[in-house]
Amino acid sequence: MPLLLWGALLWGALLRGALLGGALLGGDAPEGPGPRCAARHNLSCTAKSSSADDYFYLIRGKQVKITYIESQYFKLACEAGVALGDPALPALPRAAPLARVVLLGCAPPPAGYAAALAALNVSVGAGGALELREQPAAPALRAAHLAGLRLAELELARGGGLTRPPDEPLRPHADALTALPASLRVLRLRHAALQPDALRALPPALGWLLLENVTGPAPAAALVRLPALERLTLADAALRRLDLRGSALRDVSLTAPLRELLLGARVERLTLRGALDATLRGDCAALREVQLQNVTRALPARWLARCAGVRRVAVLRSPGALGGEELAGARALRELDACWCGLRELPAQWLADAAQLRALNLSHNALRRLPALPGALQELRATHNRLEPAALQPLGALPALRALVLDHNAPLRDMCGRSGDLDTNTLSPLDRAHGLRLLSLQRCGLRDVCRDWRALRQLAELRLSGNNISSLGADDLRWERAQRSSVDLRLNPVRVDFSHADYLAALSVAPPAAAAAAATELLLDTAQRCDCHDYWFARVLRERPWAVGATLEPLCAGPASAAAGGHRALRDLRLHELACDVSQDCPAGCRCLEWPTGADLLCERAGLAAVPRAPRPGLRELRLAGNDVAELRAADVPASLERLDLSDNRLARVEPAAAALLWDARPRSVLLAGNPLDCSCAALPLLRALAGRPTRVEDLARARCADGRPLAEAAARAAGACGAPPAWALALGALVPAAAAALAAACLVRPATRHRLKRFLFERGLCLRWALGARAADADARPYDAFVSFSHHDQRYADELTRRLERAGRRLCLHERDWLPGEWIPAQIARSVREARRTLVLLSEHFLRSTWARAELREAYGAALGERHPRLLLVLLPGFEAARAAAADPALRAYVERVTYLSWDDAHFWRKLTLALPAGARPAPLAPPAAPPPPP
């Protein structure tokens, strides 16, 4: 049996080797739709590689490239020594009719193009196109080469490019064009020299004829013989006269130094480039569009009066052609383009007869004023001119004006009506253009956003990029629109300035409805200084982002950003980082920081013997660590003070009035470690105040008295040592705690009783630290206070949570903001849980259905099991019950049974959450939201 098994394995290996060898000998692998080398030509054709739709081969030692898109496109570039019809060329796996076939540098094959392509399984499908670009050394094209082709479009050209003519034109034989298929609809000839009668044999079904840089017979005689020819393009022709009368042409484009052109009765569109005389002769009754380029002569007066049906005229790059009465009588004109015409001034009655004009383009001229414009005008473009604000005053009276594009008009920089430093009018000349939907003023040197633009209710798009707008106020960020709109203020040196009054006004702005939340898209790339001047703006971004536009993401360009090593977003900075350095007014050796809501005085190790006075009112934090301060007086404790650091000084005495101020009802904290404090009965006011509120001293565990006793012990024994109570009071004081302890021990022996008591206290906002562990476990170096895990369907709750927690000084980790793009998701989950002191899970039905959300929960639960103190906090969102969570996941069930969870609908939710989370940098209490987020 083992011998048979080994024999079968050996036979299978030999068979696979034989198949692999056959595939290698046959050229390329059978996979893929591209061309393949034939097995019989394996020595002459080798498939090298492929990229997207390009296939590369080595044929007879030459590199050959074929581009192939299945059923659509085939292009072959022939090389010297590899001709079309060479049997070594790779062929498609099966016959494929294609929409377009391009042959570059392939000499006409002796058997004809149809047979040579058929050998490659290539054919031009019905309605398809064939493009032939020959090299100068190729033999002349004959009728036999084109025989058998069935196609609708053919292009014959010499060389590979269109912009630079080859040295030697294509010279097809006299009979070449006689073999064109009857189905041909489009013929393009480029860089060719034709025989005298070549154009007489064109197929009658031809609809478009393009002759570019073609020499030979005049096409006029051939045009009459083509009843279906509707489009004619002559480029770089040496024609002086062309008669189109009697032809069926509708679209004519001529690039020639014409002196006389006779139009046919059916011509609707006419394009003339480089004509020496653009006078419209012949029958122009059907003419609707005229385009002139590079015309050097002035057009005659009443140029369009005979052509009563012309609706669109474009005169481009023709200095001197316009500026008189050439448009007189053009009563049907709807669109007029006059660009690059050197216009400096236009007569007031220039458009007097064009009462129905809808669109006018006067870009790239030198205009300072505009002529009288018809009331029906809907669109005006006048970019790259020298227009002044006064020239725009009449535009407000145009009732139909919908689009106004005035980019690159530098004199418009004072468009908002500045008239000195004392008098500023913030209305523009367009304050009455209430029908405007598009206003573009890009790169006009504007310095302000005019007030009336916010009042244009129909304005859907305002383009102000590339100007000199340097300051925006709160009103400039509020654009009330009934429909979706866009305001583009990018590429401006903008700073947003918000005052305290603006902040208070933003607090009263209600969240927009879902349909109107994105009504106005404000595009702004500001560079804020990110100091105290941006404090109120940052508060609005955190607390009322909808008041300044959801798309606004200002960046920092000030000291705060430079210290962080790059451009940080203002939204990501903590509020205490938004300070102004006013150290020039500080006591010697100190540093002063100022906020709109207060100031900090930083004087660590400055050699001070007394508490210095703050140069600004509203002092919030005073740091005096490492000085020689020996006494603290009441005058040293301002009413606004929130934190006082007196550690490592020579402090021995604290005045009773100063102690009363430090330990009053206001939330202040103090650091006293490293001082020889007097703990005698003379310091009884300080010791009693400290005993009443010991948590006010942040470093109480390290603080010592002058005699070496712990400060906490001295404060606890101060009352008895400096006046002992009666014996019966001592006995009663000892009896009552003992009885309470005995009763509690008797009740709490049972686990159920302990759990009910814990839940009773927790639901009333009491003893949360006992339920969730000691805060000391949070004194580590983890970068985040909490990692928020939630389903993207609950984004509104996560946003509300993030806004309030980060405003209170907590640092949160959010996957959509703080995860690195491209990193493995399980690794990012593990790192986020590991680097956060808590994992805050927002539980809902959406959460339970999310695969990644459950993965985050499992990771957090596993981490919680290895911790001494619980680090997983569960928040039940509205409409979600704990029983549902316990039934959904074993890990959830085990955890819900052991810890107390939080409920979003709980009246004490924000207070409980404040206590459950680790302390951030001076966290503020979380006030309940003014308006709770709507239910999912």
C-alpha positions, 0 to 999 in steps of 0.5 A: 500500500505505501508503494502504491501511494508513493507511485501515485504521488510521483506520477502526479508530480510528473504530470504537473511538471509536464503541464507547466513545461507545456505552458512555458513553451507555449509562451504566456499562461492561459489566464487573462483576456490579453493576446497570447503568443502561439505555441509554434512561435515560442522562440520568436514571441515571449510574453514579458509582463502586463500592467492594467490594460498594457501587455508587453512582449519580446518578438524577434528581439524587439520590445512590442507593446499592445494595449487591449480593453476587452470588446472596446479597444486594441492598439499595436505599435509596430517596431522595426523588424516587426510588421503587421501580419507577422505570424509571431505577433500574439493573437487574442484567444478568440475573435473579438469585434472592437469599437476602436483599433489603433495601429501606430507605425505599421506599414500597410500589410500586403494582404490588407488590413482586414486579413492582418487583423483577422489573423490576430482575432481582431476586427472592427465592429459595426459602427467601429473606428480604425486609426492608421498612423504611418511612418514616412518610410511606409509604402503608399496606401492603396485600395487593396490595403483597405479592401474588406473593411467594415467600419464607420470611422477611419483616420489616416495620418502620418506620424504619431502626433497631432501638434507637430506636422511630420517632415514628409506628408502621407501620400496615398495612391490615387485609388486609395480612397475609392476602396473606402467602405460604403458604411463610412460616416467619418473620415479624418485625414491628417498631414497628407498630400492628395491626388487631384481627384482623390476627394471625388470618390468619397462614400456618399454616406459620409457625414463628417470630413476632417482635413488637417494640414492636407494639400491637394484639390479644393474641397468645394467641388467634392462637397456638393457630391456628398448629400449626407455631409453635415460637418466639415473641418478644415485646419491649416488650409491655404484657402483664400476663397470657399463656396459652400452654396449647394452643400448640405453642411450644417457645422463648418469649422475653418482655419485658413486665411480666408478673404471670401466665404460664401455660406450655404443655406443650411449652415447653422454653426460657423467657426472661423480661425485666422480669417482675413475677412470675417464678413458673412456672405451668402445665405445665413438664414439658418445660422445660429452660432458664430465663433471667430478667433484671431481676427485682426480686422474690425468687424463691419457695422451691423455685422449680424443684421442680415443673419436674424437667427444668430443666437450665440456669438464668440469673438476670441483673441481678436484685438480690434475686432469689437468696440463699435456698432458691429452688434447693431441689429442682432435682436435674436442674440442670447449669448455673447463671448468677447474674451482676449479682445483688448477691450478698454471701453465699450460704448453705452449703446453697444448692446442696445439691440440685444434686448434678449441677451442672457449670457455675457462673457467679457473676461480677459480684457482691460475694462474699468466700466461696463456698458448698459446691460439688458434687463434679461441678462442672467449671467455675467462673466468679466474676470481678469479686468480692471473693474472698480466697485462703482461699475457694479452699481447698475448690476443690482437693478438687473432683475434676472441676474443669477450668476456673476463671476468677477474673479481677478479684478484687483480694484474691487478690494474696497468693495464693501465701501470703506471710506476711511478709518472712522466711517465703514459701510459694510454694504457692497454695490450688489446689496439689491441683487436679491436674485443672485445664486452664484457670486464669484470674487476670487483673487480680487484683493477683498479685505472684508466680507460684505454684510449684504451678502448674508442677506441674499437669500437665493445665493447658493454659492459664494466664492471668495478664495484667494483674497486678503480677508484677515478677520471674521466675526461671529456674524460672518460665520452665520449664513442662513439659507433655505437651500444647500449652499457653499461659502468658499473662504479658502486661501485667505489669511483669516482669523476668527475673532469671537468675544464673550458676547458672541459666545453667549449669543452662540449658547442660545443657538438651537441645534439645526434640524437634520435636513438643515444641518448641512444647508451652508458649507463654510470652506475655511482654512484659518490659521489661528494664533491659538492663544487667549484671543481664541478662547471664546471661539474654542469654547463655541467649537466645543459647546455649540459647533453648529453655531459656526458651521459643522465643516469649520476646522481651524488650525493653529499657527501660533506658539501653541502649535509650534510647541507641538511640532506642527499645525494642530486643530484648535478643536483639539487643544485643551482650554488651558493651552489657550493663554497669552503670555503677559510676563512683561508685567510680572514680578521678576523671575515669574511668568504670567499667563492670561485667559479671558476668564482669569490668569495664572502666576507661575513663580517656581524657584524664583527666590521670593520671600513673600507672596507676589501680587498678580498684575491682572485681576482674576488670578486662578492659579498661583505657583510658588513651589521652591521659594522662601515664603514664610507666612501666608496672609489673607491679602495673599489669597484673592477671591478668584484663586482656585489653586495655590502651590506653596510646596517646598517653601519655609511656610510656618504660619498661616493667618486665621483669615487666610485659612478661612479663605482657603477652606471656605465653600469655594472649590480651592486646592492647595499644596503644602508639602515641604514646609515647616508648618506650625502645628501647635495650638496657635495654629488651631484655625488652620488645623480645624479648617484642614480637618473639616476639608482635608481633600483640599490639600492635594499633597496631604500624605506628604505634608509634615509639621515642623516637629515631624508629625504628619499634618493630617494626624496633627489636624485630626488631633488638634481639637482634643489636644487644644481643649479635650471634650468631657468624658461622657462625650468621649464614651458616647463617641466611642459607643456610637461608632462601635454599635454602628460597626457591629450592626453593619457587620451583621447585615453585610455578612450576606452578599445579597445585602451588600449588593443591595446596599451598594446599589441603593447608595450608587443610585443616589449618587453616593459612595461611587468611589467604593463601587468603582475602586480607589482613585489612587489606581488612576495616578498612572501615566496613561495618555487617555482618561477614557476610551469611548466604545460605541456604534457609529449609529450612536454618534450623537450620544458619543458627540455629547459625551465627548464635548462635555468630558473634554470641556471638563478637562478629560482626555478621551480616545475616539476611534474615528479621531485618534486611530492611525489610518491603515493600522490593524484594527484589533491592534488599535483596539488593544492599544486604546484599551491599554492606554486609557484609565477607563473604557466607557461603553455606550450600550444599545441595540446597535452596539450589540449588532456591531462586530467591532464594538463587541470586539472592543467590549471583549478586549476591555472586559479582559483588561478589567479582569486583570486589574485590581480596580474596575476600569470598565464603565457601562452606560445604558443608552435610552431605550436599552435595558440591563436585562437585554445586555445580560442576555446578549453576551456572556461577558456582559452578563458576568460584568453586569452582575458584578458592577453597577452600571450607569443609565443615560436617562438617570437624573444623576447621570452626569454627577455619577459619571464625574465621580466614576471617571479619573480626575483630569486637569482640574475637571469641572462638574458636568452640567446636564445638556441644555437639550438632550440628543434626540432618540436614535 
